[in-house]
Amino acid sequence: QLQLVESGGGLVHPGGSATLSCVASGAMDNYAIGWFRQAPGKQRVGVGCIDNRGERTAYAESVKGRFTISRDNDKKTAYLYMSGLKPEDTAVYYCAGGRYNEHCAFGNYWGQGTQVTVDS
């Protein structure tokens, strides 16, 4: 069982950076953590994910080189570091827990989401 809460969203200027956090209650180290986003009028898509030990990561092509996923199991927190933000990154960002796969195709447990708006 896992409960997840995202935070860190807000307004960021194009080209700026932000860090999102995903705090877990439960056995976080048993779960891979994925980050997903849903832009207005679009389906939710995967951003990237990290396995339960923090040994493997995978990213969507659209964010490679700009976003980094990490985790600190002692703090029961996963992070999404975002840089070089673009207006098309505007979305509600969600974290999810599940079993790792290279496609980040999992989501047994979901947080409530946090809004990231990239605008001047």
PEURTA-V458345 format. One record per pair of residues at least 12 apart in sequence whose C-alpha atoms are under 6 Angstrom apart, sorted by the first residue. I is the first residue (numbers start at 0). J is the second residue. Records with the same first field share a line. If there is no record, write none. Layout:
# PEURTA-V458345
I: J / J
This chain:
# PEURTA-V458345
1: 24 / 25
2: 23 / 24
3: 22 / 23 / 110
4: 21 / 22 / 110
5: 20 / 21 / 112 / 113
6: 19 / 20 / 113
7: 19
8: 113 / 114 / 115
9: 115
10: 116 / 117
11: 117
12: 117 / 118 / 119
13: 84 / 85 / 117 / 118
14: 83 / 84
15: 82 / 83 / 84
16: 81 / 82
17: 81
18: 79 / 80 / 81
19: 78 / 79
20: 77 / 78
21: 76 / 77
22: 75 / 76
23: 75
28: 51 / 72
29: 51
30: 51 / 96 / 97
31: 49 / 50 / 51 / 96 / 97 / 98 / 99
32: 48 / 49 / 95 / 96
33: 47 / 48 / 94 / 95
34: 46 / 47 / 48 / 93 / 94
35: 92 / 93
36: 90 / 91 / 92 / 93
37: 90 / 91
38: 90
46: 58 / 59
47: 59
48: 103
50: 99
65: 82
66: 80 / 81
67: 79 / 80
86: 117 / 118
89: 115 / 116 / 117
90: 115
91: 112 / 113 / 114
92: 112 / 113
93: 110 / 112
94: 110
95: 108 / 109
96: 108
